[in-house]
Amino acid sequence: MASPKPSEQTSFLIVGGGTIGLSTALHLSDRGYKHIVVLDRGDSIPSSFSAGNDLNKIVRAEYEDAFYATHALSAINAWRTCPIFRPHYRQTGYLVASSSTAPPKVDSHISRLIDSISSHPSYPTSSLTSLPSSAAVRDKIPQLTGQVKGWSGYFNGHAGYARAAPALRALYNELLARGVKFHLGTSGDAIAIHPDEETARFFPAPKPYLRTADNNIHCADVVILAPGAHTARLLPSAGAQLTAKAWAVGHVKVSAGEAARLKGLPVINCRDLAFFFEPAKDEGGDTWLIKVCAHGGGYTNVPENTSTSIPPSNAEENNAILREDEALIRRLLLEALPEFSTRPLVRKFVCWCADTADSEYIIDYVPGYENLVLAGGDSGHAFKMFPIFGGWVVDLVEAHAQKESRWRWKARESDGKEDIHWRVGGVKDIKETIRKGDDVEAARARL
């Protein structure tokens, strides 16, 4: 239930200082709202609990659905032109390919991507190049030293990546300068919504307020929940449609000379193996790193006697990856950049996001509460929308209701095991994988 349209004096409380929460604070500020408070349980921004706290993220408009392609094109324009985001965007181009062992669904997905973006009226089709063979791939991207045997796909010049953590920090500093208030660490750790879901039914549209770990109470005219994969920990009913899932990330150290040779390398995405970026400097240091991410159906973490996946409570418990994911990463490097394929992987972790069964976002009022908004369901494709996502949240608040049906709160339940058509591999619970003895390192991480 929503109150009348907010005024300049309306107060906003945002739970989560990651991609969606910071973007929402920006758009509230852009539209003249003055009373904005952000809570995050991380000790700093970028938060250690945010999926956006990363070396880099892909920015591209490839979608089978023209609806999201249109929004992604708007986001790319904002990355290229907005002073806050422009310094952190690299339009290196983007290779999308399948390997010699890719299942048919990968090639079908790539074909649908090409059909969608090549027919989009706003897409610069001159940026697309078909690469039907490994020879064509190597000719287009000479920095690749591997044979990429059996690879085929396409190159998109109207894409690239963003330096993720620096972009989050830049927006945080901008918001501080605008007077947005932040409570971080214990004082920003929202642990309960009152009235909770058990007692809310006894009150007519109860106005929510948040209790934090330091036992303080925070309330506002509008409360916006944007804690990403951690949403169900605070709002259990959201777990019926949001599933916390994780994917493996690793990094390879390279020398300054190797980084110089690979400068301008497009994002390389082999859809059935993994993807990686040109080397980027470790923030605050002098180490050059290539970030590599394994593809797959994703891992869940469902505690015993529950049915809802949530990330482990301690961020440090995520600093390990499974052997099968490391094998995908190493095969990609062997085929594309073999000189790095045997180097140790550093900074290994699993990155958690909030997945939905249909890969749609959820931006809507939470039923049974007054002015409690959920903004989430990133499904692994939200960071590219960082400059514009918050605008959709503010649109909802100002319109009193979600007009876009695909972003509404959904009554149906999801077990998180659906076959997502654009991913390869099934969903596995990470604890069950460990129990089967598949990975000793992950067991040491106490997941």
C-alpha positions in Angstrom: 0.0 0.0 0.0 1.4 3.4 -1.0 0.8 6.9 0.4 0.2 9.9 -1.8 3.0 11.2 -4.1 6.1 12.1 -2.1 7.0 15.7 -1.6 10.4 17.4 -1.1 10.0 16.8 2.7 9.4 13.0 2.2 12.0 11.0 4.0 13.6 7.8 2.5 15.4 5.0 4.1 17.4 2.7 1.8 18.6 -0.7 3.1 21.6 -1.7 1.1 24.5 0.4 -0.2 25.3 -1.6 -3.2 24.5 -1.2 -6.9 20.7 -0.7 -6.6 20.7 1.2 -3.3 23.3 3.8 -4.4 21.6 4.2 -7.7 18.3 4.8 -6.0 19.8 7.4 -3.7 21.3 9.2 -6.7 18.0 9.4 -8.6 16.1 10.5 -5.4 18.7 13.3 -5.1 18.5 14.2 -8.8 14.7 14.7 -8.4 15.1 17.0 -5.5 14.4 14.8 -2.5 16.5 15.9 0.5 16.0 13.4 3.3 17.8 10.3 2.3 19.5 7.7 4.6 21.3 4.6 3.5 22.0 1.6 5.7 24.6 -1.0 4.9 26.2 -3.6 7.2 29.6 -3.3 5.4 32.2 -1.2 7.2 32.7 0.9 4.1 31.4 1.6 0.6 31.9 -0.4 -1.6 30.4 -2.9 0.8 31.9 -6.3 1.2 28.4 -7.6 1.0 27.6 -6.1 -2.4 28.0 -8.1 -5.6 29.0 -4.8 -7.2 32.2 -4.6 -5.1 34.3 -6.1 -7.8 37.2 -5.4 -10.1 35.0 -5.0 -13.2 31.6 -5.9 -14.7 30.5 -6.3 -18.3 28.5 -3.5 -19.8 26.6 -4.6 -22.9 23.1 -4.4 -24.5 22.8 -8.0 -25.7 19.4 -9.3 -24.8 17.0 -11.6 -26.5 14.3 -9.3 -25.2 14.2 -5.8 -26.9 12.7 -4.4 -23.6 16.0 -4.9 -21.8 18.1 -4.1 -24.8 16.5 -0.7 -24.9 17.2 -0.1 -21.3 20.8 -1.3 -21.6 21.4 1.1 -24.5 20.2 3.9 -22.3 22.6 2.7 -19.5 25.5 2.6 -21.9 24.8 6.1 -23.0 24.9 7.1 -19.3 28.1 5.3 -18.7 29.6 7.2 -21.7 28.3 10.7 -20.8 27.6 11.1 -17.1 30.5 12.7 -15.2 30.1 10.3 -12.3 30.3 7.2 -14.3 32.3 8.1 -17.4 35.7 7.7 -15.9 35.0 4.1 -14.9 33.7 2.9 -18.3 35.9 1.2 -20.9 34.4 0.6 -24.3 36.8 -2.2 -25.3 34.3 -4.2 -27.3 32.9 -7.6 -26.4 33.4 -11.1 -27.9 30.6 -13.6 -27.5 31.5 -17.2 -28.5 30.9 -20.8 -28.0 33.6 -23.5 -27.7 34.0 -26.8 -29.6 32.1 -28.6 -26.9 29.3 -26.2 -26.3 25.8 -27.7 -25.9 23.2 -26.7 -28.6 21.5 -24.2 -26.2 24.6 -22.0 -26.3 24.6 -21.6 -30.0 20.9 -21.1 -30.1 21.2 -18.4 -27.5 24.0 -16.6 -29.4 21.9 -16.8 -32.6 18.9 -15.2 -30.8 21.2 -12.5 -29.4 22.4 -11.6 -32.9 18.9 -11.5 -34.3 17.6 -9.3 -31.4 20.3 -6.7 -31.4 20.8 -6.6 -35.2 17.0 -5.8 -35.6 16.8 -3.3 -32.7 16.1 0.2 -34.2 18.5 2.0 -31.9 21.4 -0.5 -32.0 24.4 0.6 -34.0 24.5 -2.5 -36.2 27.9 -1.4 -37.7 29.4 -2.4 -34.4 28.5 -6.1 -35.0 30.9 -8.5 -36.7 30.1 -12.2 -37.3 33.0 -14.5 -36.4 32.1 -17.9 -37.8 35.4 -19.6 -37.2 38.4 -19.7 -34.8 40.5 -18.1 -37.6 38.0 -15.2 -37.7 38.1 -14.8 -33.9 42.0 -14.6 -33.9 42.0 -12.2 -36.8 39.6 -9.9 -35.0 41.3 -10.1 -31.7 45.1 -10.5 -32.3 45.9 -10.3 -28.5 44.6 -13.8 -28.1 47.6 -16.1 -28.2 45.6 -19.4 -28.0 44.1 -21.4 -30.9 40.5 -20.9 -29.7 39.9 -24.1 -31.6 36.3 -24.6 -32.6 35.2 -21.2 -31.4 32.6 -19.2 -33.3 30.4 -16.2 -32.4 30.4 -12.5 -32.9 32.2 -9.3 -31.9 30.2 -6.2 -30.6 32.1 -2.9 -30.6 29.3 -1.1 -28.7 30.1 -2.7 -25.4 32.8 -3.1 -22.8 33.1 -3.0 -19.1 33.0 -0.8 -16.0 35.5 -0.6 -13.2 32.9 -1.7 -10.6 34.3 -0.9 -7.2 35.7 2.5 -8.3 32.3 3.4 -9.8 30.5 2.5 -6.5 33.0 4.6 -4.5 32.7 7.5 -6.9 28.9 7.6 -6.5 29.2 7.2 -2.7 31.5 10.2 -2.5 29.0 12.2 -4.7 26.1 11.3 -2.5 28.0 12.3 0.6 28.7 15.7 -1.0 25.0 16.0 -1.7 24.1 15.4 2.0 22.9 11.8 1.8 23.5 10.2 5.2 25.0 6.7 5.6 25.1 4.3 8.6 27.7 1.6 8.0 28.8 -1.5 10.0 26.8 -2.4 13.1 24.8 0.8 12.9 23.8 0.0 9.3 23.2 -3.7 9.8 19.4 -4.0 9.5 18.4 -7.1 11.3 14.6 -6.8 11.6 11.6 -5.1 10.1 8.8 -4.1 12.5 6.1 -5.1 12.5 7.5 -8.4 11.2 5.6 -10.6 8.8 4.0 -12.6 11.6 2.5 -9.5 13.4 1.9 -7.3 10.3 -1.4 -9.0 9.6 -2.8 -7.6 12.9 -2.2 -4.0 11.7 -3.9 -2.3 8.8 -1.0 -1.6 6.3 1.6 -1.2 9.1 4.2 1.4 8.5 7.6 -0.4 8.6 10.6 0.6 10.6 14.0 -1.1 10.8 16.0 -2.2 13.8 19.8 -2.4 13.4 22.4 -4.5 15.1 23.3 -1.7 17.5 19.6 -1.8 18.7 18.7 1.5 17.2 15.4 2.1 15.3 15.3 3.7 11.9 12.1 4.8 10.1 11.1 7.0 7.2 8.1 7.8 5.1 9.3 5.3 2.4 11.6 2.3 3.1 13.4 0.8 0.2 14.9 -2.7 0.5 17.9 -3.2 -1.7 20.1 -5.8 0.0 20.5 -8.0 -3.0 21.2 -11.7 -2.4 20.7 -11.0 1.4 17.0 -9.9 1.0 15.4 -13.0 2.3 17.4 -12.8 5.5 15.5 -9.6 6.3 12.2 -10.2 4.5 11.6 -14.0 4.4 8.6 -13.8 2.2 10.8 -12.5 -0.6 12.6 -15.8 -0.6 9.6 -17.4 -2.5 10.7 -15.4 -5.6 14.3 -14.4 -5.0 17.0 -17.1 -4.8 20.5 -16.3 -3.6 22.9 -17.8 -6.1 26.7 -17.6 -6.5 29.2 -17.9 -9.3 33.0 -18.4 -9.0 35.5 -15.6 -9.6 39.3 -15.8 -9.7 42.1 -13.5 -10.8 45.5 -14.0 -12.5 48.4 -11.7 -11.7 50.2 -10.3 -14.7 53.3 -8.1 -15.1 53.1 -4.5 -16.2 54.6 -5.5 -19.6 51.9 -8.2 -20.0 49.2 -5.8 -19.1 50.5 -3.3 -21.7 50.4 -6.0 -24.4 46.8 -6.8 -23.5 45.6 -3.3 -23.1 42.4 -2.8 -25.1 41.6 -6.5 -25.1 37.8 -6.9 -25.5 35.8 -8.7 -22.9 36.1 -12.4 -23.9 33.0 -14.4 -23.1 32.9 -18.0 -24.1 29.3 -18.8 -23.1 29.9 -22.4 -22.1 33.2 -21.9 -20.2 33.9 -18.5 -18.6 34.7 -14.9 -19.4 37.5 -12.5 -18.6 38.6 -8.9 -19.0 41.7 -6.9 -20.0 44.2 -6.5 -17.1 43.2 -3.9 -14.6 45.2 -2.5 -11.7 44.3 -3.6 -8.3 42.6 -0.6 -6.6 45.0 1.1 -4.3 47.9 -1.0 -5.4 50.3 -1.7 -8.2 49.2 -5.3 -9.0 47.8 -6.0 -12.5 45.0 -8.6 -12.5 42.9 -10.4 -15.1 39.5 -11.2 -13.7 38.0 -14.5 -14.8 34.5 -15.8 -14.0 33.1 -19.3 -14.5 29.8 -19.9 -16.2 27.2 -22.3 -14.8 23.7 -22.7 -13.4 24.8 -21.2 -10.1 25.2 -22.4 -6.5 22.7 -22.0 -3.7 23.2 -22.2 0.1 20.1 -23.5 1.7 20.5 -24.0 5.5 19.2 -27.2 7.0 15.5 -27.3 7.8 14.8 -24.4 5.5 13.9 -23.9 1.9 15.4 -20.5 1.2 18.9 -19.9 -0.2 20.9 -17.2 1.6 24.5 -16.3 1.4 26.7 -17.3 4.3 26.5 -14.7 7.1 30.3 -14.1 7.2 31.7 -12.5 4.0 35.0 -14.3 4.6 33.3 -17.7 4.2 32.9 -17.0 0.5 36.6 -16.9 -0.3 36.9 -20.2 -2.1 35.7 -21.7 -5.4 34.9 -25.3 -6.4 37.3 -27.4 -8.5 34.9 -27.7 -11.4 34.7 -23.9 -11.7 38.5 -23.6 -11.6 38.7 -26.2 -14.4 36.4 -24.1 -16.5 38.5 -21.0 -15.9 41.7 -22.8 -16.7 40.3 -24.3 -19.9 39.2 -20.8 -21.1 42.7 -19.5 -20.4 44.3 -22.5 -22.1 42.3 -21.9 -25.2 42.5 -18.1 -25.3 45.7 -17.0 -23.3 47.6 -20.2 -22.7 50.6 -18.4 -21.1 48.4 -17.7 -18.1 46.6 -21.0 -17.8 48.8 -22.6 -15.2 49.4 -19.5 -13.0 47.9 -19.5 -9.5 44.4 -18.0 -9.2 44.4 -15.3 -6.6 41.5 -13.5 -4.9 39.1 -16.4 -5.4 35.6 -16.0 -4.2 31.9 -16.7 -5.0 29.8 -13.7 -6.0 26.2 -13.8 -4.7 23.2 -12.3 -6.5 19.4 -12.5 -6.1 18.1 -14.6 -8.9 14.5 -14.8 -10.2 12.9 -17.7 -12.1 12.3 -15.4 -15.2 15.4 -13.2 -14.8 13.1 -10.2 -14.3 13.8 -7.6 -11.7 11.4 -7.0 -8.8 10.6 -3.3 -8.2 7.4 -3.1 -6.3 5.6 -2.4 -3.0 5.7 -5.3 -0.5 2.2 -6.6 0.1 0.8 -6.0 3.6 3.0 -3.0 4.4 2.7 0.7 3.9 5.4 2.2 1.8 7.8 -0.7 2.0 9.5 -1.2 -1.4 11.6 -4.1 -2.7 14.1 -3.3 -5.4 16.0 -6.4 -6.4 16.1 -9.5 -8.4 19.3 -8.5 -10.2 19.6 -12.0 -11.7 23.2 -11.3 -12.7 22.3 -8.5 -15.0 21.9 -5.4 -12.9 25.3 -3.7 -12.7 25.3 -2.5 -16.3 22.1 -0.7 -15.3 23.8 1.1 -12.4 23.5 4.6 -13.8 19.7 4.2 -14.5 18.3 1.5 -12.2 17.4 3.9 -9.4 15.2 5.9 -11.7 12.9 3.0 -12.0 12.6 2.8 -8.3 11.8 6.4 -8.0 9.3 6.1 -10.8 7.5 3.5 -8.8 7.3 5.6 -5.7 6.1 8.7 -7.5 3.4 6.7 -9.5 2.2 4.9 -6.3 2.2 1.5 -8.1 4.3 -0.6 -10.5 3.0 0.0 -14.0 5.4 -2.4 -15.6 3.9 -5.8 -15.0 7.1 -7.8 -15.4 8.6 -5.9 -12.4 5.7 -6.5 -10.0 5.8 -8.6 -6.8 5.0 -12.1 -7.8 2.8 -14.5 -5.9 4.2 -17.6 -7.4 6.9 -19.5 -5.6 10.3 -20.5 -7.0 12.7 -23.2 -5.8 15.5 -21.5 -7.6 16.2 -24.7 -9.7 14.6 -23.6 -12.9 16.5 -24.0 -16.1 17.5 -20.5 -17.1 17.6 -20.6 -20.9 20.7 -18.4 -21.2 22.8 -20.3 -18.7 24.7 -23.6 -19.1 24.5 -26.2 -16.3 22.2 -27.0 -13.4 21.8 -25.4 -10.0 23.7 -27.1 -7.2 23.6 -26.5 -3.4 27.2 -25.7 -2.4 27.0 -27.6 0.8 25.8 -30.8 -0.9 28.6 -30.5 -3.4 31.1 -30.3 -0.5 29.5 -33.3 1.2 30.1 -35.3 -1.9 33.8 -34.6 -1.6 34.0 -32.5 -4.8 36.1 -29.8 -3.3 38.3 -29.8 -0.2 39.2 -26.1 -0.5 35.5 -25.1 -0.4 35.0 -27.3 2.6 37.8 -25.4 4.4 35.8 -22.2 3.8 33.0 -23.6 6.1 30.3 -22.8 3.6 
